[in-house]
Amino acid sequence: QVQLVESGGGLVQPGGSLRLSCAASGLTFSRYAMSWYRQVPGKERELVVGVTKGGGGSTNYADSVKGRFTFSRDNAKNTVYLEMNSLKPEDTAVYYCNAVSYNLAYWGQGTQVTVSS
């Protein structure tokens, strides 16, 4: 059974930082392209950062987070991270981890990030 479990969300003031984690199990992690998405109520889920393949692929950031967010992965721990700095109120959303390999795709349950003073 494949599981993606996000953690690290919470309430942070504008300008602050958070580090999200997504731990994967039940899959051959290195074979999956991993991405982070986010969604706010009433809007479509949007890509925050995606990596084109399991390891060594190109990393593509949404323009709104370039220079502030950093994606990383640790294949030994089956975990990906999203380091978020200089957070803004418009970054408030539920953040989801996504794993894709050929025709297989999996989502985590999401973790809430709220940026507010």
Secondary structure as a PSIPRED ss2 file (coil, helix, strand):
# PSIPRED VFORMAT (PSIPRED V4.0)

   1 Q C   1.000  0.000  0.000
   2 V C   1.000  0.000  0.000
   3 Q E   0.000  0.000  1.000
   4 L E   0.000  0.000  1.000
   5 V E   0.000  0.000  1.000
   6 E E   0.000  0.000  1.000
   7 S E   0.000  0.000  1.000
   8 G C   1.000  0.000  0.000
   9 G C   1.000  0.000  0.000
  10 G E   0.000  0.000  1.000
  11 L E   0.000  0.000  1.000
  12 V E   0.000  0.000  1.000
  13 Q C   1.000  0.000  0.000
  14 P C   1.000  0.000  0.000
  15 G C   1.000  0.000  0.000
  16 G C   1.000  0.000  0.000
  17 S C   1.000  0.000  0.000
  18 L E   0.000  0.000  1.000
  19 R E   0.000  0.000  1.000
  20 L E   0.000  0.000  1.000
  21 S E   0.000  0.000  1.000
  22 C E   0.000  0.000  1.000
  23 A E   0.000  0.000  1.000
  24 A E   0.000  0.000  1.000
  25 S E   0.000  0.000  1.000
  26 G C   1.000  0.000  0.000
  27 L C   1.000  0.000  0.000
  28 T C   1.000  0.000  0.000
  29 F H   0.000  1.000  0.000
  30 S H   0.000  1.000  0.000
  31 R H   0.000  1.000  0.000
  32 Y C   1.000  0.000  0.000
  33 A E   0.000  0.000  1.000
  34 M E   0.000  0.000  1.000
  35 S E   0.000  0.000  1.000
  36 W E   0.000  0.000  1.000
  37 Y E   0.000  0.000  1.000
  38 R E   0.000  0.000  1.000
  39 Q E   0.000  0.000  1.000
  40 V C   1.000  0.000  0.000
  41 P C   1.000  0.000  0.000
  42 G C   1.000  0.000  0.000
  43 K C   1.000  0.000  0.000
  44 E C   1.000  0.000  0.000
  45 R C   1.000  0.000  0.000
  46 E E   0.000  0.000  1.000
  47 L E   0.000  0.000  1.000
  48 V E   0.000  0.000  1.000
  49 V E   0.000  0.000  1.000
  50 G E   0.000  0.000  1.000
  51 V E   0.000  0.000  1.000
  52 T C   1.000  0.000  0.000
  53 K C   1.000  0.000  0.000
  54 G C   1.000  0.000  0.000
  55 G C   1.000  0.000  0.000
  56 G C   1.000  0.000  0.000
  57 G C   1.000  0.000  0.000
  58 S C   1.000  0.000  0.000
  59 T E   0.000  0.000  1.000
  60 N E   0.000  0.000  1.000
  61 Y E   0.000  0.000  1.000
  62 A C   1.000  0.000  0.000
  63 D C   1.000  0.000  0.000
  64 S C   1.000  0.000  0.000
  65 V C   1.000  0.000  0.000
  66 K C   1.000  0.000  0.000
  67 G C   1.000  0.000  0.000
  68 R C   1.000  0.000  0.000
  69 F E   0.000  0.000  1.000
  70 T E   0.000  0.000  1.000
  71 F E   0.000  0.000  1.000
  72 S E   0.000  0.000  1.000
  73 R E   0.000  0.000  1.000
  74 D E   0.000  0.000  1.000
  75 N C   1.000  0.000  0.000
  76 A C   1.000  0.000  0.000
  77 K C   1.000  0.000  0.000
  78 N C   1.000  0.000  0.000
  79 T E   0.000  0.000  1.000
  80 V E   0.000  0.000  1.000
  81 Y E   0.000  0.000  1.000
  82 L E   0.000  0.000  1.000
  83 E E   0.000  0.000  1.000
  84 M E   0.000  0.000  1.000
  85 N C   1.000  0.000  0.000
  86 S C   1.000  0.000  0.000
  87 L C   1.000  0.000  0.000
  88 K C   1.000  0.000  0.000
  89 P H   0.000  1.000  0.000
  90 E H   0.000  1.000  0.000
  91 D H   0.000  1.000  0.000
  92 T C   1.000  0.000  0.000
  93 A E   0.000  0.000  1.000
  94 V E   0.000  0.000  1.000
  95 Y E   0.000  0.000  1.000
  96 Y E   0.000  0.000  1.000
  97 C E   0.000  0.000  1.000
  98 N E   0.000  0.000  1.000
  99 A E   0.000  0.000  1.000
 100 V E   0.000  0.000  1.000
 101 S E   0.000  0.000  1.000
 102 Y C   1.000  0.000  0.000
 103 N C   1.000  0.000  0.000
 104 L E   0.000  0.000  1.000
 105 A E   0.000  0.000  1.000
 106 Y E   0.000  0.000  1.000
 107 W E   0.000  0.000  1.000
 108 G C   1.000  0.000  0.000
 109 Q C   1.000  0.000  0.000
 110 G C   1.000  0.000  0.000
 111 T E   0.000  0.000  1.000
 112 Q E   0.000  0.000  1.000
 113 V E   0.000  0.000  1.000
 114 T E   0.000  0.000  1.000
 115 V E   0.000  0.000  1.000
 116 S C   1.000  0.000  0.000
 117 S C   1.000  0.000  0.000
